[in-house]
Protein backbone atom coordinates (compact mmCIF):
# COMPACT_ATOMS: atom_id res chain seq x y z
CA UNK A 1 0.00 0.00 0.00
CA UNK A 2 1.06 3.60 -0.56
CA UNK A 3 1.00 5.50 2.75
CA UNK A 4 1.11 9.30 2.72
CA UNK A 5 2.19 11.68 5.47
CA UNK A 6 1.37 15.32 4.67
CA UNK A 7 2.71 18.22 6.70
CA UNK A 8 0.23 19.49 9.27
CA UNK A 9 -0.99 22.96 8.33
CA UNK A 10 -3.30 23.84 11.20
CA UNK A 11 -2.06 26.95 13.01
CA UNK A 12 0.95 26.22 15.24
CA UNK A 13 0.69 22.47 14.67
CA UNK A 14 4.15 20.90 14.67
CA UNK A 15 3.35 17.24 15.28
CA UNK A 16 3.80 14.61 12.58
CA UNK A 17 1.80 11.41 12.16
CA UNK A 18 4.65 9.00 11.41
CA UNK A 19 8.21 9.03 12.73
CA UNK A 20 11.19 7.62 10.77
CA UNK A 21 11.12 4.35 12.73
CA UNK A 22 7.55 3.81 11.58
CA UNK A 23 8.49 4.60 7.99
CA UNK A 24 11.30 2.05 8.12
CA UNK A 25 9.00 -0.64 9.48
CA UNK A 26 6.41 -0.05 6.75
CA UNK A 27 9.03 0.00 3.99
CA UNK A 28 10.57 -3.25 5.24
CA UNK A 29 7.08 -4.76 5.08
CA UNK A 30 6.87 -3.88 1.38
CA UNK A 31 4.86 -0.66 1.53
CA UNK A 32 5.66 2.69 -0.06
CA UNK A 33 5.72 5.71 2.23
CA UNK A 34 5.47 9.25 0.81
CA UNK A 35 6.29 12.09 3.20
CA UNK A 36 5.87 15.76 2.44
CA UNK A 37 9.09 17.79 2.77
CA UNK A 38 9.56 19.28 6.25
CA UNK A 39 6.58 17.33 7.65
CA UNK A 40 8.63 16.17 10.64
CA UNK A 41 10.83 19.21 11.13
CA UNK A 42 8.73 20.71 13.91
CA UNK A 43 9.03 17.50 15.91
CA UNK A 44 12.77 17.25 15.38
CA UNK A 45 12.79 14.82 12.43
CA UNK A 46 14.46 16.38 9.34
CA UNK A 47 13.92 15.11 5.81
CA UNK A 48 17.25 13.29 5.57
CA UNK A 49 16.28 11.03 8.48
CA UNK A 50 13.09 10.07 6.65
CA UNK A 51 15.04 9.42 3.46
CA UNK A 52 17.44 7.18 5.34
CA UNK A 53 14.44 5.24 6.65
CA UNK A 54 13.24 4.65 3.09
CA UNK A 55 10.62 7.37 2.64
CA UNK A 56 9.97 9.04 -0.70
CA UNK A 57 10.07 12.78 -0.01
CA UNK A 58 7.58 14.85 -2.02
CA UNK A 59 7.59 18.61 -2.37
CA UNK A 60 3.89 19.34 -1.98
CA UNK A 61 0.90 18.21 0.02
CA UNK A 62 -1.12 17.76 -3.17
CA UNK A 63 1.44 15.24 -4.43
CA UNK A 64 1.20 13.25 -1.21
CA UNK A 65 -2.61 13.28 -1.19
CA UNK A 66 -2.75 12.34 -4.89
CA UNK A 67 -0.48 9.31 -4.54
CA UNK A 68 -1.48 7.88 -1.17
CA UNK A 69 -4.09 5.19 -0.63
CA UNK A 70 -3.79 5.70 3.13
CA UNK A 71 -3.28 9.21 4.53
CA UNK A 72 -1.98 9.37 8.09
CA UNK A 73 -2.34 12.72 9.84
CA UNK A 74 -2.54 14.24 13.30
CA UNK A 75 -5.25 16.89 13.02
CA UNK A 76 -8.46 16.95 11.01
CA UNK A 77 -8.32 18.19 7.40
CA UNK A 78 -8.92 21.92 7.19
CA UNK A 79 -10.36 24.02 4.36
CA UNK A 80 -7.26 23.92 2.16
CA UNK A 81 -7.27 20.10 2.30
CA UNK A 82 -10.96 19.40 1.65
CA UNK A 83 -10.57 19.17 -2.12
CA UNK A 84 -7.61 16.79 -1.73
CA UNK A 85 -9.72 14.04 -0.16
CA UNK A 86 -11.01 11.52 -2.70
CA UNK A 87 -13.29 8.46 -2.94
CA UNK A 88 -12.00 5.25 -1.31
CA UNK A 89 -8.96 7.00 0.15
CA UNK A 90 -8.48 6.06 3.80
CA UNK A 91 -7.74 8.98 6.13
CA UNK A 92 -6.57 8.11 9.63
CA UNK A 93 -6.37 11.07 12.02
CA UNK A 94 -8.16 12.98 14.78
CA UNK A 95 -11.41 14.24 13.25
CA UNK A 96 -13.71 15.38 16.11
CA UNK A 97 -16.55 15.55 13.60
CA UNK A 98 -19.28 16.38 16.12
CA UNK A 99 -17.76 19.82 16.68
CA UNK A 100 -17.48 20.72 12.98
CA UNK A 101 -20.47 20.35 10.66
CA UNK A 102 -18.66 21.67 7.57
CA UNK A 103 -15.83 19.17 7.97
CA UNK A 104 -18.41 16.42 8.37
CA UNK A 105 -20.28 17.41 5.22
CA UNK A 106 -17.14 17.78 3.09
CA UNK A 107 -15.85 14.41 4.28
CA UNK A 108 -19.17 12.80 3.39
CA UNK A 109 -19.08 14.44 -0.05
CA UNK A 110 -15.51 13.26 -0.69
CA UNK A 111 -16.43 9.57 -0.53
CA UNK A 112 -13.33 8.81 1.54
CA UNK A 113 -13.01 6.43 4.47
CA UNK A 114 -12.54 8.56 7.60
CA UNK A 115 -11.15 6.67 10.57
CA UNK A 116 -10.96 8.82 13.69
CA UNK A 117 -8.29 8.25 16.30
CA UNK A 118 -10.61 9.50 19.03
CA UNK A 119 -13.25 6.77 18.62
CA UNK A 120 -11.04 3.69 18.35
CA UNK A 121 -12.15 1.98 21.53
CA UNK A 122 -11.09 -1.09 23.52
CA UNK A 123 -13.68 -3.47 25.06
CA UNK A 124 -13.16 -1.96 28.52
CA UNK A 125 -13.99 1.49 27.17
CA UNK A 126 -10.45 2.85 26.92
CA UNK A 127 -9.70 5.13 23.96
CA UNK A 128 -6.10 4.11 23.22
CA UNK A 129 -5.36 6.73 20.55
CA UNK A 130 -6.89 9.59 22.51
CA UNK A 131 -5.22 8.65 25.79
CA UNK A 132 -1.65 9.83 25.04
CA UNK A 133 -2.78 13.28 23.89
CA UNK A 134 -5.22 13.50 26.80
CA UNK A 135 -2.30 12.81 29.12
CA UNK A 136 -0.30 15.63 27.52
CA UNK A 137 -3.24 18.05 27.47
CA UNK A 138 -4.18 17.33 31.08
CA UNK A 139 -0.66 18.03 32.26
CA UNK A 140 -0.32 21.11 30.06
CA UNK A 141 -3.63 22.51 31.32
CA UNK A 142 -2.15 23.08 34.75
CA UNK A 143 1.04 24.76 33.60
CA UNK A 144 -0.98 27.07 31.31
CA UNK A 145 -3.40 27.87 34.12
CA UNK A 146 -0.50 28.66 36.45
CA UNK A 147 0.91 31.09 33.88
CA UNK A 148 -2.36 32.93 33.31
CA UNK A 149 -3.05 33.24 37.03
CA UNK A 150 -0.04 35.54 37.14
CA UNK A 151 -0.90 39.23 37.21
CA UNK A 152 1.45 39.93 34.29
CA UNK A 153 -0.70 37.56 32.21
CA UNK A 154 -3.95 39.18 33.30
CA UNK A 155 -4.75 36.85 36.18
CA UNK A 156 -5.67 37.29 39.80
CA UNK A 157 -2.03 37.16 40.89
CA UNK A 158 -2.05 33.81 42.67
CA UNK A 159 0.74 31.28 43.03
CA UNK A 160 -0.77 27.87 42.36
CA UNK A 161 0.85 26.20 45.36
CA UNK A 162 0.79 29.14 47.77
CA UNK A 163 3.53 29.49 50.39
CA UNK A 164 3.64 28.83 54.15
CA UNK A 165 1.04 31.09 55.73
CA UNK A 166 -0.80 31.69 52.43
CA UNK A 167 -3.42 29.29 51.07
CA UNK A 168 -2.82 27.62 47.71
CA UNK A 169 -5.03 28.11 44.67
CA UNK A 170 -8.32 26.25 44.31
CA UNK A 171 -8.34 24.10 41.18
CA UNK A 172 -11.65 22.59 40.06
CA UNK A 173 -11.57 19.85 37.41
CA UNK A 174 -14.74 18.89 35.55
CA UNK A 175 -14.27 15.26 34.62
CA UNK A 176 -12.15 12.55 36.19
CA UNK A 177 -11.01 10.70 33.08
CA UNK A 178 -7.55 10.72 31.55
CA UNK A 179 -7.36 14.51 31.12
CA UNK A 180 -8.83 15.17 34.54
CA UNK A 181 -6.68 12.69 36.44
CA UNK A 182 -3.50 13.93 34.77
CA UNK A 183 -4.45 17.53 35.50
CA UNK A 184 -5.18 16.63 39.11
CA UNK A 185 -1.83 14.89 39.50
CA UNK A 186 0.11 17.92 38.24
CA UNK A 187 -1.98 20.49 40.12
CA UNK A 188 -1.58 18.50 43.32
CA UNK A 189 2.15 18.30 42.71
CA UNK A 190 2.25 22.08 42.47
CA UNK A 191 0.63 22.17 45.91
CA UNK A 192 -2.80 23.44 44.88
CA UNK A 193 -6.02 22.24 46.50
CA UNK A 194 -7.84 20.21 43.84
CA UNK A 195 -11.46 19.12 43.53
CA UNK A 196 -12.36 16.61 40.80
CA UNK A 197 -16.01 16.31 39.78
CA UNK A 198 -17.41 13.33 37.90
CA UNK A 199 -20.71 11.45 37.54
CA UNK A 200 -19.11 8.01 37.88
CA UNK A 201 -18.95 6.87 41.48
CA UNK A 202 -16.54 4.00 40.66
CA UNK A 203 -14.21 6.53 39.03
CA UNK A 204 -14.46 8.87 42.02
CA UNK A 205 -13.68 5.98 44.37
CA UNK A 206 -10.64 5.07 42.30
CA UNK A 207 -9.37 8.66 42.28
CA UNK A 208 -9.95 8.98 46.01
CA UNK A 209 -7.72 5.92 46.52
CA UNK A 210 -4.83 6.94 44.26
CA UNK A 211 -4.68 10.73 44.53
CA UNK A 212 -2.71 12.61 47.21
CA UNK A 213 -4.39 14.18 50.23
CA UNK A 214 -4.80 17.60 48.62
CA UNK A 215 -7.17 16.15 45.99
CA UNK A 216 -10.86 15.79 46.88
CA UNK A 217 -13.56 14.12 44.81
CA UNK A 218 -17.14 15.30 44.40
CA UNK A 219 -20.17 13.97 42.57
CA UNK A 220 -20.97 16.24 39.66
CA UNK A 221 -24.37 17.90 39.39
CA UNK A 222 -25.60 21.41 38.70
CA UNK A 223 -25.50 22.43 42.36
CA UNK A 224 -21.99 21.11 43.05
CA UNK A 225 -20.59 22.67 39.87
CA UNK A 226 -21.93 26.12 40.76
CA UNK A 227 -20.69 25.80 44.33
CA UNK A 228 -17.20 24.86 43.21
CA UNK A 229 -16.71 27.42 40.43
CA UNK A 230 -17.59 30.23 42.84
CA UNK A 231 -14.53 29.40 44.94
CA UNK A 232 -12.27 28.31 42.09
CA UNK A 233 -9.16 30.11 40.92
CA UNK A 234 -8.84 27.63 38.04
CA UNK A 235 -11.51 25.57 36.29
CA UNK A 236 -10.32 22.84 33.92
CA UNK A 237 -12.87 21.36 31.53
CA UNK A 238 -12.03 17.70 31.01
CA UNK A 239 -15.32 16.10 29.98
CA UNK A 240 -15.39 13.56 27.15
CA UNK A 241 -18.27 12.03 25.22
CA UNK A 242 -16.57 9.65 22.74
CA UNK A 243 -17.19 10.97 19.25
CA UNK A 244 -19.87 13.42 20.42
CA UNK A 245 -20.19 16.99 21.62
CA UNK A 246 -19.15 17.82 25.16
CA UNK A 247 -22.04 18.80 27.45
CA UNK A 248 -22.23 22.47 28.51
CA UNK A 249 -21.63 22.17 32.24
CA UNK A 250 -20.74 25.82 32.88
CA UNK A 251 -23.19 28.25 31.32
CA UNK A 252 -22.34 31.70 30.05
CA UNK A 253 -23.99 33.51 32.96
CA UNK A 254 -22.33 31.18 35.48
CA UNK A 255 -19.06 33.01 34.81
CA UNK A 256 -20.44 35.99 36.75
CA UNK A 257 -20.16 33.83 39.86
CA UNK A 258 -16.43 33.35 39.35
CA UNK A 259 -13.62 35.59 40.56
CA UNK A 260 -12.24 38.28 38.29
CA UNK A 261 -8.85 37.10 37.08
CA UNK A 262 -9.64 33.42 37.53
CA UNK A 263 -8.80 31.04 34.66
CA UNK A 264 -10.79 28.53 32.61
CA UNK A 265 -8.88 25.95 30.58
CA UNK A 266 -11.35 24.01 28.43
CA UNK A 267 -9.51 20.97 27.13
CA UNK A 268 -12.79 19.74 25.62
CA UNK A 269 -12.95 22.68 23.20
CA UNK A 270 -12.13 20.49 20.19
CA UNK A 271 -15.42 18.71 20.93
CA UNK A 272 -17.35 21.94 21.40
CA UNK A 273 -16.22 22.65 24.95
CA UNK A 274 -17.92 21.97 28.30
CA UNK A 275 -17.91 25.70 29.14
CA UNK A 276 -20.55 27.50 27.10
CA UNK A 277 -18.35 30.55 26.52
CA UNK A 278 -15.47 28.47 25.15
CA UNK A 279 -14.38 28.93 21.55
CA UNK A 280 -11.25 27.52 19.90
CA UNK A 281 -8.09 29.64 20.13
CA UNK A 282 -4.54 29.16 18.88
CA UNK A 283 -1.10 29.08 20.45
CA UNK A 284 -0.43 32.47 18.82
CA UNK A 285 -3.52 34.02 20.44
CA UNK A 286 -4.46 31.60 23.21
CA UNK A 287 -6.71 33.56 25.56
CA UNK A 288 -9.66 35.92 25.78
CA UNK A 289 -11.72 37.20 28.71
CA UNK A 290 -15.45 36.88 29.40
CA UNK A 291 -17.00 38.47 32.51
CA UNK A 292 -13.53 38.91 33.98
CA UNK A 293 -12.61 35.21 33.55
CA UNK A 294 -9.58 34.36 31.39
CA UNK A 295 -10.32 31.58 28.90
CA UNK A 296 -7.52 29.39 27.52
CA UNK A 297 -9.12 27.25 24.80
CA UNK A 298 -6.36 26.12 22.44
CA UNK A 299 -7.77 23.23 20.43
CA UNK A 300 -4.42 21.54 19.81
CA UNK A 301 -2.66 22.01 23.13
CA UNK A 302 -0.20 19.10 22.62
CA UNK A 303 1.04 20.86 19.47
CA UNK A 304 3.04 23.17 21.74
CA UNK A 305 5.25 20.26 22.82
CA UNK A 306 5.50 18.42 19.51
CA UNK A 307 8.49 16.21 20.23
CA UNK A 308 6.86 14.67 23.30
CA UNK A 309 3.44 14.60 21.68
CA UNK A 310 4.55 13.04 18.39
CA UNK A 311 6.42 10.24 20.12
CA UNK A 312 3.55 9.56 22.53
CA UNK A 313 0.97 9.59 19.74
CA UNK A 314 2.83 7.45 17.24
CA UNK A 315 3.65 4.86 19.90
CA UNK A 316 -0.12 4.30 20.09
CA UNK A 317 -1.17 4.80 16.45
CA UNK A 318 1.51 2.89 14.56
CA UNK A 319 0.21 -0.64 15.22
CA UNK A 320 -3.12 0.40 13.68
CA UNK A 321 -1.38 2.10 10.74
CA UNK A 322 0.53 -1.11 10.08
CA UNK A 323 -2.69 -3.18 10.13
CA UNK A 324 -4.47 -0.79 7.77
CA UNK A 325 -1.54 -0.85 5.36
CA UNK A 326 -1.22 -4.63 5.46
CA UNK A 327 -4.88 -5.61 5.18
CA UNK A 328 -6.81 -2.60 3.87
CA UNK A 329 -9.45 -0.90 5.94
CA UNK A 330 -12.31 -3.38 5.48
CA UNK A 331 -10.30 -6.49 6.35
CA UNK A 332 -8.50 -4.72 9.19
CA UNK A 333 -11.78 -3.58 10.73
CA UNK A 334 -13.33 -7.00 10.28
CA UNK A 335 -10.68 -8.66 12.45
CA UNK A 336 -10.25 -5.71 14.84
CA UNK A 337 -13.53 -4.42 16.31
CA UNK A 338 -11.61 -1.75 18.25
CA UNK A 339 -10.43 -0.21 14.96
CA UNK A 340 -13.88 -0.62 13.41
CA UNK A 341 -15.27 1.78 16.01
CA UNK A 342 -12.92 4.39 14.57
CA UNK A 343 -14.72 4.45 11.22
CA UNK A 344 -16.89 7.58 11.36
CA UNK A 345 -17.62 8.19 7.67
CA UNK A 346 -17.34 5.75 4.76
CA UNK A 347 -18.27 6.15 1.09
CA UNK A 348 -20.55 9.09 1.73
CA UNK A 349 -22.30 7.63 4.78
CA UNK A 350 -21.99 8.40 8.49
CA UNK A 351 -21.12 5.19 10.30
CA UNK A 352 -20.67 6.53 13.84
CA UNK A 353 -23.86 7.18 15.78
CA UNK A 354 -22.75 10.18 17.83
CA UNK A 355 -21.69 12.04 14.68
CA UNK A 356 -25.01 11.33 12.99
CA UNK A 357 -26.87 12.47 16.10
CA UNK A 358 -24.88 15.71 16.31
CA UNK A 359 -26.15 16.90 12.92
CA UNK A 360 -29.38 14.88 12.55
CA UNK A 361 -27.91 12.76 9.76
CA UNK A 362 -28.75 9.21 8.79
CA UNK A 363 -26.65 6.63 10.62
CA UNK A 364 -25.45 3.69 8.52
CA UNK A 365 -23.95 0.87 10.62
CA UNK A 366 -20.58 -0.32 9.41
CA UNK A 367 -22.00 -3.83 8.95
CA UNK A 368 -23.74 -2.57 5.80
CA UNK A 369 -20.34 -2.40 4.06
CA UNK A 370 -19.69 -6.04 4.90
CA UNK A 371 -22.61 -7.29 2.90
N, C-alpha and C positions, 0 to 999 in steps of 0.2 A: 504494500500500500504506500501511497505518497502522503506523507505527513507534512503539514505546513505550520510554521510558527511565525506569524506576523509580529511586528513591533507594536506594543501597546501604545495607543495614541490618546487615551483619556488623559485629561489634565493631570500633570504631576504623577503619572503612573509609570514606575520604573521597574516593575516586576516583569518576569518573562516566564512563559508557560513550560519551557523545557530546557533543562541545563545540559551542558555538553556530555555528561555521563549518560543521560537519557538518550541523547542522539546516538552515541556510540552503541548503546545496547540495541536500539532499533535497527541501526545499519547492520550490525552483526547478525541480526535476525532476518536480513534480506529486504528491509524496507528502505525507501528513499525519504530523506528528511530535508526539506527546504526551509531555510531560516532567512528572514529578512535581515539585511545588513543593519548592524547596531541594535538588534532586538534585545541582546543580553547585556549591553554596555552598562545600563543603569544598575544592574545587579552584580556588576563586576566580572562579566563574562564577555571578553572581546571576540571579534569575529574570527581571529586566527585560532582560538581555542575550539570554536565550533568546527572550523575547517579540519583541524587535526582529528576531531572526533568523527569526521566523515560527512558532515553536513554540506549541502549545496547552498551557497550563499547567494541570495537574489537581491537585486537593488531596490525593488519596490514591493509594497504591500500587494498591489494588484497582481504582480507576477506570482506571489505566493498563493494568494486566494485562487487564481486561475488554475494553478497546477495541482493543488492539494485536494485529495479525496477526504482527508481528515484534517480539520483546522483545530489546533490546540491553542487556546488563549487563556488570559487571566480574567479580564473584565469583559462585560457584555459588548457586542458590537455597537458602535455609535453611528451617528448620521452618515459620516463619510464612508462607513463600511457597509451600509445597508445594501447598496447595489452590487456589492461583491459576493454576497451570499447567493448560492444557486441550488437548483433542485438536486436532491439526493446527496449533497455535500453534508458531511457530519461535522458539526461544530460543538466542541467540548470546552465549556468555560463556565464562569459564573454568569447567570442571566438575570436573576431576580425579576422575572417577568411581571409579577403581580404589582410591582411599583411603577411600571412603564408600559402604558397601553400602546404607544406608537411602536416601540420595539417589538411588542407582541404581534401587532398587526403586520409589520414588515417581515418578521420572521415567518409568519404564516404564509404570506404572499410569496416568499422566496422558494418555498417547497423544500427547504433544507431539513435536516434532522438535528434538532437542537437538544443537546444533552447538558443539563445544568448540574454543575458541581454541587450546588446547595441542596439538591433533593435526592442525591444518591444516599441511600439509607440502609443501615444494617438492621437485622431482625430485632435487635434490642432497642431500636430507635435512634441509635447514634448516627450522626451525619459526618462521615469520616473525612469528606473533602471540605466541609465547612469548619470543622473543628480546629485545624491549625491556624486559620486566619482569625477565628473567633478568639483563640488564645492570644494572638498578637494584639488584636483590637481591644480585648479586655484589659490587657496590661498597659497598652498605650493610653487608654481612656483616663487612667489615673494620672499618668505623667502630664497629659495635656490639661486635665482639670487643675492640677497643682500649679501649672504655669499661669493659667488664666485666673486663678484666685489671687495672684499677685496684683498689687495696686498698679504697677507699671503696665500691666496687661489689661487693665480695666476692672479688675476684680475687687473683692471686699477687703483684700489685704490680709489674708489669713495663711499661716503656715499649716500645711496639711496635718503634720504630726504634733503641732503645738510645741511647747517647751515646759520644763518644770514650773508649776505655778500658773500656767496658762492652758486652758482646755484645747484639745485638738479639734480639727474640723469634723463636722458631721457629714458623712458620705452615705447617701441612700442609693441603693442599687435595685432597679426594677427588673427582676428576673434572676433566677439562680442557676441558670444553665452554664455553658462553657464560658461565655463572655462574662456573665455575672460573677462566677466563682473565681475566675482569673483576676477580675477587677477587685474583688474583695480581698484576695490574697495580697495584691500589691498595695492596696490602700491600707490594709492592716499592717503591712510591713513598714509603711511610712509612719505608722503610729496614729492614724485617724481612728475615730469611732465609726464603725460601719454597720449599717442595717440592710439586710438583704430581704427583699419581698418576693414571694412566689406563691402560686396557687397549688403547688404540689407538696402535700405534707411529707411524703417520703423523701423528696428532695430537701426540704427544710430540715428534716431529721438528720439526713446525711451531712449537710453543711454544718449543722450544730455540732456534730461529732468531730469533724475534721478541721474546722476553722479555729483560729486563736481566740482568746478570751475577749478581745475587743471587737469581735464580729457577732452581732445578734441577728436572729432570724425572725421574720414576722409574716403571718399569712396576709396575702395581698387581697384587698378589696377597696372599694371607693373610699371608705372612711379611713383606713390605715394609710392609704397613699396620701390623702390630703393632710393627715396629721404629720406624716414624716416629711413631706416637702416643705412644710412651714418652718421646720427647724433645720432643714438641710442647708449646708454650704455647697454641696455638690450633689447633683442627681445624675445617675448614669442609667440610660435606657438600654436594657439588655434583653428585650423580649423577642422571642423567635416563634413564628408560626411557619413550619417548613413549607416553602414554596408560596406562601400567602402573604397578605399584608399584615403588618404589625398592628395590634389594637391600640387605639388612642387612650392611653391610661392617664395622661396629664393633659387636661384641656387648656385651651388658650387662656381663659380667664383664671385658671388655677395659678398661673404665674404671678398674679397679683398677691398671692399669699406668700410668695417666696421673698427672700431677702434681696435687696438691691446689691448687685455685685456678686451674687451667687452664680454658679456655673451649671449648665446642663450639657452633658455629652450624650448624644443620642446615637448609639452604635447601630441601632436598628433603622437608621435613615435610608439605607439602600433597599429596605422593604417598606418604605413609606413613613417610618418613624413611629415610636410609641408616645412621643410628645407632639401634640397637635400643631404647635408652632414650629416644628422642625422642618427644615428644607435643606436639600443637599448643598454643601459648600465644598471648596477645594483647599488644598494645602496652601495655595497662594493667597487665598482670602478665606480663612477658616471659620471666622466667627461673625456673629451679628448679635444685637441686643433687642430683646422684647420685654417690655414692662420691667426694665432694669436688670433682667436676667441674661447673662452671656450664654449664647448657644454655640457650641462646637459640634458641627454636623457634617464632617468630612466623610464622604461616602466610600472612600477607599483608604481608610486610615493605614492599613498595613503597607501601602505604597510608599510611605515615608521611610520605612526601614526595609528597602527592597532586598537586600542581601539575605537577611534573616527570613523575610517573608517568602522569597522565591524558594529557598532551600526547604523551608517547612512545608510549603504547598506542594512542591514537586515530589517530595518524599511520599506524600499521600496520593497524588494524582497519577504518578507514572505507571503503577501496576494496571490501572484502568486503561490508560493510553495504550499500553502494550497489548492488552486484550482486544481493544477496538481495532488496532492495526492488524493483529493476527487473524481475527475471525470476522471482521465486519460488524456493524452495529447490531444487526438483527440476531446473528448467531451468538454474539457476545451477551446480549441482553437475555436471550433465551436460556443460557446456562448460568447467568448471574442476575438473579432477581434484584439484588441491591443496585446494580447498574441500571436495570430496567426502570427503576423508580426515578432515575435521572432524566429520562426522556420526557420533555415537556411539550415539544411540538414536533410533528413528523408529517412530511408530505402534505402540508397545508392544514393539518388538523391538530387541535390542542389535546394532548394525551395526559395532561396532569390536571387533576380535578380542581385544585386550589387556584390555578391560573384561569381555568374556564370560569370558575365562580367569581373571580375578581372583576371580570369584564362581561359577565353574562353571555359567555360563548358556549357553543356546543362542546361537550366533553366526549372524546372518542377514546375508549380504553385501548391500551397498547395491544391487547389480544387481537384486535381487528386486523392488525398487520401480519398476524401469524396464521391467518386463514381460519 
